[in-house]
């Protein structure tokens, strides 16, 4: 019984945990492996945060992910990526 409970709990916290861990690794003091994919995501997120200050669509997309209303992958939709990369 407990094993099933913990497995379900692990699935529900997996996405928030990955968000937190990958965000921590943007700081040089944090220990952990920085893969090329993680470096790309952290650079993209830095640009996304800047874009969110000026673009309400990007800000809402980020807030939806931060509030766990949307999956992190939604920040990579073409419309959002265009707004982020356009600056």
Biopython code that builds the backbone (N, CA, C, O; Angstrom):
import numpy as np
from Bio.PDB.StructureBuilder import StructureBuilder

atoms = [
    (1, "UNK", "N", (0.822, -1.187, 0.000)),
    (1, "UNK", "CA", (0.000, 0.000, 0.000)),
    (1, "UNK", "C", (0.872, 1.261, 0.000)),
    (1, "UNK", "O", (0.657, 2.147, -0.827)),
    (2, "UNK", "N", (1.827, 1.358, 0.885)),
    (2, "UNK", "CA", (2.651, 2.568, 0.972)),
    (2, "UNK", "C", (3.498, 2.768, -0.273)),
    (2, "UNK", "O", (3.728, 3.894, -0.714)),
    (3, "UNK", "N", (3.956, 1.657, -0.831)),
    (3, "UNK", "CA", (4.781, 1.748, -2.033)),
    (3, "UNK", "C", (4.006, 2.435, -3.159)),
    (3, "UNK", "O", (4.548, 3.301, -3.846)),
    (4, "UNK", "N", (2.757, 2.056, -3.346)),
    (4, "UNK", "CA", (1.911, 2.662, -4.381)),
    (4, "UNK", "C", (1.691, 4.148, -4.088)),
    (4, "UNK", "O", (1.741, 4.979, -4.995)),
    (5, "UNK", "N", (1.451, 4.472, -2.830)),
    (5, "UNK", "CA", (1.246, 5.867, -2.434)),
    (5, "UNK", "C", (2.475, 6.707, -2.775)),
    (5, "UNK", "O", (2.351, 7.791, -3.347)),
    (6, "UNK", "N", (3.665, 6.205, -2.422)),
    (6, "UNK", "CA", (4.882, 6.967, -2.674)),
    (6, "UNK", "C", (5.181, 7.073, -4.171)),
    (6, "UNK", "O", (5.705, 8.092, -4.620)),
    (7, "UNK", "N", (4.862, 6.055, -4.935)),
    (7, "UNK", "CA", (5.051, 6.119, -6.381)),
    (7, "UNK", "C", (4.165, 7.204, -6.987)),
    (7, "UNK", "O", (4.611, 7.975, -7.837)),
    (8, "UNK", "N", (2.912, 7.259, -6.547)),
    (8, "UNK", "CA", (1.998, 8.301, -7.052)),
    (8, "UNK", "C", (2.472, 9.679, -6.627)),
    (8, "UNK", "O", (2.430, 10.623, -7.416)),
    (9, "UNK", "N", (2.921, 9.799, -5.393)),
    (9, "UNK", "CA", (3.417, 11.087, -4.900)),
    (9, "UNK", "C", (4.646, 11.524, -5.683)),
    (9, "UNK", "O", (4.787, 12.701, -6.014)),
    (10, "UNK", "N", (5.528, 10.588, -5.980)),
    (10, "UNK", "CA", (6.734, 10.917, -6.743)),
    (10, "UNK", "C", (6.376, 11.457, -8.117)),
    (10, "UNK", "O", (7.004, 12.408, -8.583)),
    (11, "UNK", "N", (5.390, 10.880, -8.773)),
    (11, "UNK", "CA", (4.965, 11.371, -10.090)),
    (11, "UNK", "C", (4.433, 12.793, -10.002)),
    (11, "UNK", "O", (4.686, 13.606, -10.890)),
    (12, "UNK", "N", (3.705, 13.095, -8.951)),
    (12, "UNK", "CA", (3.095, 14.426, -8.862)),
    (12, "UNK", "C", (4.104, 15.515, -8.509)),
    (12, "UNK", "O", (3.865, 16.686, -8.806)),
    (13, "UNK", "N", (5.218, 15.160, -7.888)),
    (13, "UNK", "CA", (6.204, 16.183, -7.551)),
    (13, "UNK", "C", (7.402, 16.192, -8.493)),
    (13, "UNK", "O", (8.301, 17.017, -8.331)),
    (14, "UNK", "N", (7.431, 15.296, -9.468)),
    (14, "UNK", "CA", (8.572, 15.201, -10.372)),
    (14, "UNK", "C", (8.794, 16.494, -11.155)),
    (14, "UNK", "O", (9.926, 16.973, -11.232)),
    (15, "UNK", "N", (7.757, 17.061, -11.729)),
    (15, "UNK", "CA", (7.920, 18.278, -12.527)),
    (15, "UNK", "C", (8.358, 19.452, -11.662)),
    (15, "UNK", "O", (9.326, 20.122, -12.020)),
    (16, "UNK", "N", (7.694, 19.739, -10.538)),
    (16, "UNK", "CA", (8.182, 20.852, -9.707)),
    (16, "UNK", "C", (9.626, 20.639, -9.240)),
    (16, "UNK", "O", (10.404, 21.591, -9.174)),
    (17, "UNK", "N", (9.980, 19.411, -8.923)),
    (17, "UNK", "CA", (11.346, 19.136, -8.474)),
    (17, "UNK", "C", (12.349, 19.437, -9.595)),
    (17, "UNK", "O", (13.390, 20.043, -9.342)),
    (18, "UNK", "N", (12.049, 19.025, -10.812)),
    (18, "UNK", "CA", (12.947, 19.290, -11.934)),
    (18, "UNK", "C", (13.087, 20.786, -12.196)),
    (18, "UNK", "O", (14.169, 21.256, -12.547)),
    (19, "UNK", "N", (12.004, 21.530, -12.029)),
    (19, "UNK", "CA", (12.061, 22.985, -12.213)),
    (19, "UNK", "C", (13.013, 23.596, -11.199)),
    (19, "UNK", "O", (13.851, 24.426, -11.552)),
    (20, "UNK", "N", (12.888, 23.192, -9.953)),
    (20, "UNK", "CA", (13.726, 23.746, -8.894)),
    (20, "UNK", "C", (15.190, 23.370, -9.093)),
    (20, "UNK", "O", (16.069, 24.227, -8.998)),
    (21, "UNK", "N", (15.452, 22.114, -9.364)),
    (21, "UNK", "CA", (16.830, 21.647, -9.505)),
    (21, "UNK", "C", (17.514, 22.317, -10.693)),
    (21, "UNK", "O", (18.652, 22.770, -10.569)),
    (22, "UNK", "N", (16.850, 22.388, -11.825)),
    (22, "UNK", "CA", (17.492, 23.001, -12.995)),
    (22, "UNK", "C", (17.717, 24.488, -12.769)),
    (22, "UNK", "O", (18.701, 25.043, -13.259)),
    (23, "UNK", "N", (16.828, 25.139, -12.041)),
    (23, "UNK", "CA", (17.019, 26.551, -11.721)),
    (23, "UNK", "C", (18.206, 26.772, -10.801)),
    (23, "UNK", "O", (18.928, 27.759, -10.945)),
    (24, "UNK", "N", (18.413, 25.873, -9.864)),
    (24, "UNK", "CA", (19.551, 25.999, -8.951)),
    (24, "UNK", "C", (20.869, 25.913, -9.688)),
    (24, "UNK", "O", (21.836, 26.578, -9.317)),
    (25, "UNK", "N", (20.917, 25.099, -10.729)),
    (25, "UNK", "CA", (22.176, 24.866, -11.426)),
    (25, "UNK", "C", (22.614, 26.031, -12.317)),
    (25, "UNK", "O", (23.658, 25.951, -12.965)),
    (26, "UNK", "N", (21.839, 27.096, -12.356)),
    (26, "UNK", "CA", (22.315, 28.273, -13.100)),
    (26, "UNK", "C", (23.311, 29.059, -12.273)),
    (26, "UNK", "O", (24.005, 29.930, -12.797)),
    (27, "UNK", "N", (23.389, 28.761, -10.980)),
    (27, "UNK", "CA", (24.352, 29.424, -10.110)),
    (27, "UNK", "C", (25.649, 28.626, -10.069)),
    (27, "UNK", "O", (25.614, 27.417, -9.841)),
    (28, "UNK", "N", (26.792, 29.272, -10.283)),
    (28, "UNK", "CA", (28.061, 28.536, -10.313)),
    (28, "UNK", "C", (28.374, 27.819, -9.004)),
    (28, "UNK", "O", (29.073, 26.806, -9.009)),
    (29, "UNK", "N", (27.872, 28.325, -7.895)),
    (29, "UNK", "CA", (28.166, 27.717, -6.594)),
    (29, "UNK", "C", (27.447, 26.383, -6.393)),
    (29, "UNK", "O", (27.877, 25.556, -5.589)),
    (30, "UNK", "N", (26.362, 26.181, -7.118)),
    (30, "UNK", "CA", (25.583, 24.950, -6.955)),
    (30, "UNK", "C", (26.334, 23.782, -7.579)),
    (30, "UNK", "O", (26.888, 23.889, -8.674)),
    (31, "UNK", "N", (26.339, 22.670, -6.863)),
    (31, "UNK", "CA", (26.999, 21.475, -7.372)),
    (31, "UNK", "C", (26.015, 20.653, -8.194)),
    (31, "UNK", "O", (24.836, 20.542, -7.856)),
    (32, "UNK", "N", (26.517, 20.092, -9.264)),
    (32, "UNK", "CA", (25.685, 19.241, -10.103)),
    (32, "UNK", "C", (26.164, 19.280, -11.533)),
    (32, "UNK", "O", (26.903, 20.178, -11.937)),
    (33, "UNK", "N", (25.731, 18.294, -12.293)),
    (33, "UNK", "CA", (26.137, 18.172, -13.685)),
    (33, "UNK", "C", (25.333, 19.131, -14.550)),
    (33, "UNK", "O", (24.107, 19.186, -14.466)),
    (34, "UNK", "N", (26.030, 19.870, -15.365)),
    (34, "UNK", "CA", (25.389, 20.808, -16.282)),
    (34, "UNK", "C", (25.551, 20.284, -17.713)),
    (34, "UNK", "O", (26.594, 20.458, -18.344)),
    (35, "UNK", "N", (24.522, 19.659, -18.189)),
    (35, "UNK", "CA", (24.545, 19.112, -19.543)),
    (35, "UNK", "C", (24.323, 20.246, -20.537)),
    (35, "UNK", "O", (23.863, 21.320, -20.149)),
    (36, "UNK", "N", (24.640, 20.029, -21.810)),
    (36, "UNK", "CA", (24.340, 21.056, -22.816)),
    (36, "UNK", "C", (22.851, 21.426, -22.840)),
    (36, "UNK", "O", (22.497, 22.592, -23.015)),
    (37, "UNK", "N", (21.991, 20.427, -22.664)),
    (37, "UNK", "CA", (20.546, 20.707, -22.655)),
    (37, "UNK", "C", (20.181, 21.613, -21.479)),
    (37, "UNK", "O", (19.382, 22.536, -21.631)),
    (38, "UNK", "N", (20.755, 21.354, -20.324)),
    (38, "UNK", "CA", (20.460, 22.175, -19.143)),
    (38, "UNK", "C", (20.993, 23.593, -19.328)),
    (38, "UNK", "O", (20.328, 24.556, -18.946)),
    (39, "UNK", "N", (22.173, 23.731, -19.902)),
    (39, "UNK", "CA", (22.719, 25.069, -20.156)),
    (39, "UNK", "C", (21.826, 25.830, -21.134)),
    (39, "UNK", "O", (21.611, 27.032, -20.978)),
    (40, "UNK", "N", (21.304, 25.126, -22.147)),
    (40, "UNK", "CA", (20.399, 25.760, -23.096)),
    (40, "UNK", "C", (19.129, 26.237, -22.384)),
    (40, "UNK", "O", (18.697, 27.376, -22.560)),
    (41, "UNK", "N", (18.545, 25.356, -21.586)),
    (41, "UNK", "CA", (17.304, 25.706, -20.868)),
    (41, "UNK", "C", (17.526, 26.894, -19.948)),
    (41, "UNK", "O", (16.698, 27.804, -19.903)),
    (42, "UNK", "N", (18.641, 26.898, -19.208)),
    (42, "UNK", "CA", (18.902, 28.013, -18.298)),
    (42, "UNK", "C", (19.111, 29.319, -19.056)),
    (42, "UNK", "O", (18.658, 30.370, -18.602)),
    (43, "UNK", "N", (19.797, 29.272, -20.213)),
    (43, "UNK", "CA", (19.969, 30.483, -21.016)),
    (43, "UNK", "C", (18.617, 30.947, -21.571)),
    (43, "UNK", "O", (18.319, 32.141, -21.587)),
    (44, "UNK", "N", (17.811, 29.990, -22.021)),
    (44, "UNK", "CA", (16.480, 30.323, -22.535)),
    (44, "UNK", "C", (15.619, 30.941, -21.428)),
    (44, "UNK", "O", (14.915, 31.923, -21.661)),
    (45, "UNK", "N", (15.678, 30.368, -20.235)),
    (45, "UNK", "CA", (14.867, 30.889, -19.129)),
    (45, "UNK", "C", (15.310, 32.292, -18.726)),
    (45, "UNK", "O", (14.474, 33.109, -18.339)),
    (46, "UNK", "N", (16.601, 32.587, -18.808)),
    (46, "UNK", "CA", (17.067, 33.945, -18.513)),
    (46, "UNK", "C", (16.459, 34.930, -19.510)),
    (46, "UNK", "O", (16.018, 36.014, -19.130)),
    (47, "UNK", "N", (16.437, 34.550, -20.775)),
    (47, "UNK", "CA", (15.815, 35.408, -21.800)),
    (47, "UNK", "C", (14.306, 35.504, -21.586)),
    (47, "UNK", "O", (13.713, 36.569, -21.762)),
    (48, "UNK", "N", (13.690, 34.387, -21.207)),
    (48, "UNK", "CA", (12.253, 34.370, -20.968)),
    (48, "UNK", "C", (11.887, 35.326, -19.831)),
    (48, "UNK", "O", (10.903, 36.058, -19.929)),
    (49, "UNK", "N", (12.670, 35.321, -18.762)),
    (49, "UNK", "CA", (12.384, 36.224, -17.637)),
    (49, "UNK", "C", (12.465, 37.681, -18.073)),
    (49, "UNK", "O", (11.639, 38.499, -17.670)),
    (50, "UNK", "N", (13.458, 38.007, -18.895)),
    (50, "UNK", "CA", (13.563, 39.387, -19.393)),
    (50, "UNK", "C", (12.371, 39.729, -20.277)),
    (50, "UNK", "O", (11.794, 40.810, -20.159)),
    (51, "UNK", "N", (12.005, 38.814, -21.157)),
    (51, "UNK", "CA", (10.868, 39.059, -22.047)),
    (51, "UNK", "C", (9.568, 39.206, -21.257)),
    (51, "UNK", "O", (8.696, 39.990, -21.632)),
    (52, "UNK", "N", (9.441, 38.456, -20.170)),
    (52, "UNK", "CA", (8.207, 38.500, -19.370)),
    (52, "UNK", "C", (7.988, 39.863, -18.727)),
    (52, "UNK", "O", (6.856, 40.213, -18.395)),
    (53, "UNK", "N", (9.046, 40.629, -18.548)),
    (53, "UNK", "CA", (8.900, 41.977, -17.983)),
    (53, "UNK", "C", (8.206, 42.918, -18.951)),
    (53, "UNK", "O", (7.589, 43.899, -18.537)),
    (54, "UNK", "N", (8.307, 42.616, -20.260)),
    (54, "UNK", "CA", (7.736, 43.502, -21.275)),
    (54, "UNK", "C", (6.534, 42.914, -21.990)),
    (54, "UNK", "O", (5.722, 43.645, -22.557)),
    (55, "UNK", "N", (6.421, 41.595, -21.964)),
    (55, "UNK", "CA", (5.410, 40.922, -22.779)),
    (55, "UNK", "C", (4.429, 40.170, -21.879)),
    (55, "UNK", "O", (4.801, 39.177, -21.253)),
    (56, "UNK", "N", (3.179, 40.635, -21.809)),
    (56, "UNK", "CA", (2.215, 39.982, -20.922)),
    (56, "UNK", "C", (1.887, 38.540, -21.324)),
    (56, "UNK", "O", (1.513, 37.741, -20.466)),
    (57, "UNK", "N", (2.018, 38.193, -22.597)),
    (57, "UNK", "CA", (1.753, 36.816, -23.025)),
    (57, "UNK", "C", (2.825, 35.881, -22.457)),
    (57, "UNK", "O", (2.515, 34.795, -21.968)),
    (58, "UNK", "N", (4.080, 36.311, -22.527)),
    (58, "UNK", "CA", (5.173, 35.512, -21.970)),
    (58, "UNK", "C", (5.042, 35.448, -20.449)),
    (58, "UNK", "O", (5.255, 34.394, -19.850)),
    (59, "UNK", "N", (4.695, 36.560, -19.833)),
    (59, "UNK", "CA", (4.529, 36.587, -18.379)),
    (59, "UNK", "C", (3.446, 35.613, -17.933)),
    (59, "UNK", "O", (3.623, 34.894, -16.950)),
    (60, "UNK", "N", (2.326, 35.587, -18.649)),
    (60, "UNK", "CA", (1.247, 34.661, -18.283)),
    (60, "UNK", "C", (1.680, 33.213, -18.481)),
    (60, "UNK", "O", (1.389, 32.355, -17.647)),
    (61, "UNK", "N", (2.374, 32.943, -19.578)),
    (61, "UNK", "CA", (2.844, 31.571, -19.825)),
    (61, "UNK", "C", (3.771, 31.121, -18.702)),
    (61, "UNK", "O", (3.663, 29.994, -18.218)),
    (62, "UNK", "N", (4.685, 32.001, -18.288)),
    (62, "UNK", "CA", (5.590, 31.655, -17.198)),
    (62, "UNK", "C", (4.827, 31.465, -15.888)),
    (62, "UNK", "O", (5.077, 30.506, -15.157)),
    (63, "UNK", "N", (3.908, 32.364, -15.593)),
    (63, "UNK", "CA", (3.133, 32.239, -14.354)),
    (63, "UNK", "C", (2.306, 30.960, -14.329)),
    (63, "UNK", "O", (2.147, 30.342, -13.276)),
    (64, "UNK", "N", (1.782, 30.562, -15.476)),
    (64, "UNK", "CA", (1.017, 29.312, -15.534)),
    (64, "UNK", "C", (1.906, 28.114, -15.194)),
    (64, "UNK", "O", (1.475, 27.196, -14.496)),
    (65, "UNK", "N", (3.137, 28.126, -15.686)),
    (65, "UNK", "CA", (4.065, 27.032, -15.367)),
    (65, "UNK", "C", (4.473, 27.101, -13.893)),
    (65, "UNK", "O", (4.482, 26.086, -13.197)),
    (66, "UNK", "N", (4.807, 28.299, -13.426)),
    (66, "UNK", "CA", (5.222, 28.454, -12.024)),
    (66, "UNK", "C", (4.106, 28.061, -11.057)),
    (66, "UNK", "O", (4.372, 27.587, -9.953)),
    (67, "UNK", "N", (2.861, 28.259, -11.478)),
    (67, "UNK", "CA", (1.708, 27.897, -10.644)),
    (67, "UNK", "C", (1.258, 26.461, -10.858)),
    (67, "UNK", "O", (0.260, 26.019, -10.289)),
    (68, "UNK", "N", (2.010, 25.731, -11.689)),
    (68, "UNK", "CA", (1.714, 24.327, -12.010)),
    (68, "UNK", "C", (0.384, 24.152, -12.739)),
    (68, "UNK", "O", (-0.243, 23.095, -12.665)),
    (69, "UNK", "N", (-0.039, 25.205, -13.445)),
    (69, "UNK", "CA", (-1.257, 25.118, -14.241)),
    (69, "UNK", "C", (-0.964, 24.642, -15.659)),
    (69, "UNK", "O", (-1.861, 24.194, -16.373)),
    (70, "UNK", "N", (0.304, 24.745, -16.059)),
    (70, "UNK", "CA", (0.720, 24.313, -17.392)),
    (70, "UNK", "C", (2.058, 23.589, -17.254)),
    (70, "UNK", "O", (2.827, 23.873, -16.335)),
    (71, "UNK", "N", (2.336, 22.660, -18.159)),
    (71, "UNK", "CA", (3.616, 21.941, -18.089)),
    (71, "UNK", "C", (4.759, 22.845, -18.555)),
    (71, "UNK", "O", (4.535, 23.757, -19.350)),
    (72, "UNK", "N", (5.974, 22.604, -18.072)),
    (72, "UNK", "CA", (7.117, 23.421, -18.494)),
    (72, "UNK", "C", (7.311, 23.450, -20.014)),
    (72, "UNK", "O", (7.780, 24.448, -20.561)),
    (73, "UNK", "N", (6.952, 22.359, -20.692)),
    (73, "UNK", "CA", (7.111, 22.305, -22.143)),
    (73, "UNK", "C", (6.309, 23.397, -22.853)),
    (73, "UNK", "O", (6.634, 23.768, -23.981)),
    (74, "UNK", "N", (5.274, 23.909, -22.207)),
    (74, "UNK", "CA", (4.451, 24.939, -22.852)),
    (74, "UNK", "C", (5.254, 26.214, -23.097)),
    (74, "UNK", "O", (4.882, 27.021, -23.949)),
    (75, "UNK", "N", (6.346, 26.405, -22.364)),
    (75, "UNK", "CA", (7.188, 27.582, -22.580)),
    (75, "UNK", "C", (8.015, 27.461, -23.857)),
    (75, "UNK", "O", (8.652, 28.423, -24.284)),
    (76, "UNK", "N", (8.000, 26.282, -24.459)),
    (76, "UNK", "CA", (8.744, 26.053, -25.692)),
    (76, "UNK", "C", (7.827, 26.036, -26.913)),
    (76, "UNK", "O", (8.268, 25.712, -28.016)),
    (77, "UNK", "N", (6.556, 26.383, -26.722)),
    (77, "UNK", "CA", (5.660, 26.475, -27.877)),
    (77, "UNK", "C", (6.196, 27.523, -28.836)),
    (77, "UNK", "O", (6.779, 28.513, -28.394)),
    (78, "UNK", "N", (6.015, 27.333, -30.141)),
    (78, "UNK", "CA", (6.570, 28.281, -31.113)),
    (78, "UNK", "C", (6.186, 29.740, -30.855)),
    (78, "UNK", "O", (7.020, 30.635, -30.991)),
    (79, "UNK", "N", (4.941, 29.979, -30.490)),
    (79, "UNK", "CA", (4.518, 31.362, -30.246)),
    (79, "UNK", "C", (5.240, 32.004, -29.074)),
    (79, "UNK", "O", (5.580, 33.186, -29.125)),
    (80, "UNK", "N", (5.473, 31.243, -28.028)),
    (80, "UNK", "CA", (6.191, 31.760, -26.855)),
    (80, "UNK", "C", (7.674, 31.901, -27.187)),
    (80, "UNK", "O", (8.294, 32.914, -26.864)),
    (81, "UNK", "N", (8.238, 30.887, -27.831)),
    (81, "UNK", "CA", (9.671, 30.951, -28.189)),
    (81, "UNK", "C", (9.959, 32.164, -29.068)),
    (81, "UNK", "O", (10.965, 32.849, -28.884)),
    (82, "UNK", "N", (9.083, 32.419, -30.010)),
    (82, "UNK", "CA", (9.275, 33.578, -30.894)),
    (82, "UNK", "C", (9.317, 34.862, -30.087)),
    (82, "UNK", "O", (10.178, 35.713, -30.316)),
    (83, "UNK", "N", (8.394, 35.011, -29.144)),
    (83, "UNK", "CA", (8.348, 36.207, -28.316)),
    (83, "UNK", "C", (9.597, 36.337, -27.450)),
    (83, "UNK", "O", (10.121, 37.434, -27.262)),
    (84, "UNK", "N", (10.065, 35.210, -26.926)),
    (84, "UNK", "CA", (11.261, 35.213, -26.080)),
    (84, "UNK", "C", (12.492, 35.570, -26.908)),
    (84, "UNK", "O", (13.274, 36.436, -26.518)),
    (85, "UNK", "N", (12.664, 34.910, -28.040)),
    (85, "UNK", "CA", (13.851, 35.142, -28.858)),
    (85, "UNK", "C", (13.847, 36.513, -29.532)),
    (85, "UNK", "O", (14.900, 37.091, -29.800)),
    (86, "UNK", "N", (12.658, 37.014, -29.798)),
    (86, "UNK", "CA", (12.530, 38.358, -30.392)),
    (86, "UNK", "C", (12.958, 39.415, -29.383)),
    (86, "UNK", "O", (13.468, 40.474, -29.749)),
    (87, "UNK", "N", (12.742, 39.112, -28.117)),
    (87, "UNK", "CA", (13.163, 40.034, -27.063)),
    (87, "UNK", "C", (12.206, 41.143, -26.893)),
    (87, "UNK", "O", (12.411, 42.011, -26.045)),
]
sb = StructureBuilder()
sb.init_structure("model")
sb.init_model(0)
sb.init_chain("A")
sb.init_seg("    ")
for serial, (resi, resn, name, xyz) in enumerate(atoms, 1):
    if name == "N":
        sb.init_residue(resn, " ", resi, " ")
    sb.init_atom(name, np.array(xyz, "f"), 0.0, 1.0, " ", f" {name:<3s}", serial, name[0])
structure = sb.get_structure()
